[in-house]
Amino acid sequence: MNAAHLHLVLNHFPIIVPIIGVLIMITALIIKSEMLKKVAFGLFFLGALFTLPAFGTGEDAEEIIENLPGIEEKFIENHEEAAETFAYFSYGLGILSILGFWANWKENSFSNLLSFVVLLFAFVLLFFAKEVGTTGGEIRHPEIRKGFVLEEVN
């Protein structure tokens, strides 16, 4: 397994785990479950942890694919910029989630408000997750690029 393969294996986790966390946090807030809130906080933190190796393998993956036929540098650069922004938001969500877990565990009065703040922050993260996923896909999949037109073969 080379670095590009490793990057492809790892890069889905920082996107998928927070999606599951959002669904669990919404459920927790609806049914007023403190345990589910803690699970959601844990998932958001886990997503931030997964961001470290996914982001860390990106440069090595770039070195492998940048000179392959059909690969355009502008798509790699777009993905790299999106990944950097996503990583900052993911780490921020991880830190907020630690605070949320602590407040929930200590039964602080602002715990419920913090749960809503974390959920809103997670929605912002999911916007950037969509951006980083799309830009990553565009590197090797021209069919998902904006303005793609299928040429008919006779």
Secondary structure in CASP SS format (residue, H / E / C, confidence):
PFRMAT SS
TARGET T0000
AUTHOR 0000-0000-0000
METHOD secondary structure of the structure
MODEL  1
M C 1.00
N C 1.00
A H 1.00
A H 1.00
H H 1.00
L H 1.00
H H 1.00
L H 1.00
V H 1.00
L H 1.00
N C 1.00
H C 1.00
F H 1.00
P H 1.00
I H 1.00
I H 1.00
V H 1.00
P H 1.00
I H 1.00
I H 1.00
G H 1.00
V H 1.00
L H 1.00
I H 1.00
M H 1.00
I H 1.00
T H 1.00
A H 1.00
L H 1.00
I H 1.00
I H 1.00
K C 1.00
S C 1.00
E H 1.00
M H 1.00
L H 1.00
K H 1.00
K H 1.00
V H 1.00
A H 1.00
F H 1.00
G H 1.00
L H 1.00
F H 1.00
F H 1.00
L H 1.00
G H 1.00
A H 1.00
L H 1.00
F H 1.00
T H 1.00
L H 1.00
P H 1.00
A H 1.00
F H 1.00
G H 1.00
T C 1.00
G H 1.00
E H 1.00
D H 1.00
A H 1.00
E H 1.00
E H 1.00
I H 1.00
I H 1.00
E C 1.00
N C 1.00
L C 1.00
P C 1.00
G C 1.00
I C 1.00
E C 1.00
E H 1.00
K H 1.00
F H 1.00
I H 1.00
E H 1.00
N H 1.00
H H 1.00
E H 1.00
E H 1.00
A H 1.00
A H 1.00
E H 1.00
T H 1.00
F H 1.00
A H 1.00
Y H 1.00
F H 1.00
S H 1.00
Y H 1.00
G H 1.00
L H 1.00
G H 1.00
I H 1.00
L H 1.00
S H 1.00
I H 1.00
L H 1.00
G H 1.00
F H 1.00
W H 1.00
A H 1.00
N H 1.00
W H 1.00
K C 1.00
E C 1.00
N C 1.00
S C 1.00
F C 1.00
S H 1.00
N H 1.00
L H 1.00
L H 1.00
S H 1.00
F H 1.00
V H 1.00
V H 1.00
L H 1.00
L H 1.00
F H 1.00
A H 1.00
F H 1.00
V H 1.00
L H 1.00
L H 1.00
F H 1.00
F H 1.00
A H 1.00
K H 1.00
E H 1.00
V H 1.00
G H 1.00
T H 1.00
T H 1.00
G H 1.00
G H 1.00
E H 1.00
I H 1.00
R H 1.00
H C 1.00
P H 1.00
E H 1.00
I H 1.00
R C 1.00
K C 1.00
G C 1.00
F C 1.00
V C 1.00
L C 1.00
E C 1.00
E C 1.00
V C 1.00
N C 1.00
END
